[in-house]
Amino acid sequence: MTFEKIINRKQTGSVKWDMLDSLFGDDTILPMWIADMDFDNPLPVKNALKKMIDNEVLGYTFPKSSLYSAIIHWQAEHHGMRLTEEQILFSPGVLSSVAVTIQALTEPGDGIVIHDPVYTPFAMLAERNHRQVYRSALTIEEGQYRMCFTDIESILKKPDVKLFILSNPHNPGGRVWTREELITLTDLCIKNEVVLVSDEIHSDLVYEGYDCLSPVTLDDHYKKWVVTLHSATKTFNLAGVKLSFILVYDPSLAKKLKMSLEETELDAVNSFGMCATEAAFLEAADWREELLHYLSHNRQTIIDFFDLHLPNVSYMKPEATYLFWFDASLLNVDATELKSHFAEVGKIALNDGISYGPNGRAYMRMNFAVPQSVLMDGLHRIKKVFDSK
């Protein structure tokens, strides 16, 4: 019942709900775009935050040993990572962590490799920091994305390339990379002396039958070349309280990252984020299991709906995340107009694929972390768009 509850998020300062007019031109449409959930937060997290407020003084705080212990335990139990406190660095968010790795491990003009399509801010942050972006197009085999290692290797050989930023699991496609794929990619990075940054913010949202692996767990040699980014915010719907952590084994990489964090004051993290993260990892594991069960049901509902009502529309069955990636090319609408087309015709706000890179231009991304009734409403709005072509 927790996930069936309809929560009115309008006029709360919600990016998802209160920026519809400025971003989509209509504040009456249904928002199923940005990746936060329309579900109530775990009770242990809310209780921990209330207790913190009841202490009355919201002064300066620092990461307590209990927070480190919670992260170390979670990563060991769920991701097979063995960590010490010294190997954990904090920042406000995973995107802050991405920016820090770019600034700490590369210089202006250096090359950064990303997939195409992939999470939009990877390219945005690289370009803002005056780095050269190289996109390696993903191919589609059996309805899922695959890495093209021949292309990746040719890019990694470029002398200016210093960093590869990986979405693991993949956003927006929902793909969980296999052990073999991760080994091949990491070996290529090491061969060409390129640091691999693995963004694993969605790695706790993986469906039955799949296992999201951290590259650092596959070979001890990889620990010198891999930086892992993680957060509790996506799993437990805590994006607004802001906390992420950078997991780095190699002392030389850690030194550079720590220096950049200190130079930018990004190591001064949010008290509420630390409190919420600790409570989530220590006390909300059962909530996460219930969430995954609900999301799995939603995922199957979408697949059944598309197969029955939109049989000619191709899609990628998500192996992880609560994001559904479908092909809108049948509409014959220019990629730059798809977002507004769905907003105008279907009265629904979705992410347009072109924003994830040229290779995603035919696609749209839907967030299905919503109550079932909302999901069905959204699906019928999507159907209306295709029926109107």
Sequence and secondary structure as in RCSB ss.txt:
>XXXX:A:sequence
MTFEKIINRKQTGSVKWDMLDSLFGDDTILPMWIADMDFDNPLPVKNALKKMIDNEVLGYTFPKSSLYSAIIHWQ
AEHHGMRLTEEQILFSPGVLSSVAVTIQALTEPGDGIVIHDPVYTPFAMLAERNHRQVYRSALTIEEGQYRMCFT
DIESILKKPDVKLFILSNPHNPGGRVWTREELITLTDLCIKNEVVLVSDEIHSDLVYEGYDCLSPVTLDDHYKKW
VVTLHSATKTFNLAGVKLSFILVYDPSLAKKLKMSLEETELDAVNSFGMCATEAAFLEAADWREELLHYLSHNRQ
TIIDFFDLHLPNVSYMKPEATYLFWFDASLLNVDATELKSHFAEVGKIALNDGISYGPNGRAYMRMNFAVPQSVL
MDGLHRIKKVFDSK
>XXXX:A:secstr
 TTT     TTTT HHHHTHHHHHS TTSEE  SS  SS   HHHHHHHHHHHHT         HHHHHHHHHHH
HHHH     GGGEEEES HHHHHHHHHHHH  TT EEEEEES  THHHHHHHHTT EEEEEE EEETTEEE  HH
HHHHHHTSTTEEEEEEESS TTT     HHHHHHHHHHHHHTT EEEEE TTTT B TT     GGGT GGGGGT
EEEEE STTTTT GGG  EEEEE  HHHHHHHHHHHHHHTTTS  HHHHHHHHHHHHH HHHHHHHHHHHHHHHH
HHHHHHHHH TT  EE  SBSSEEEEE GGG   GGGHHHHIIIII EE EEGGGG GGGTTEEEEE  S HHHH
HHHHHHHHHHHHT 
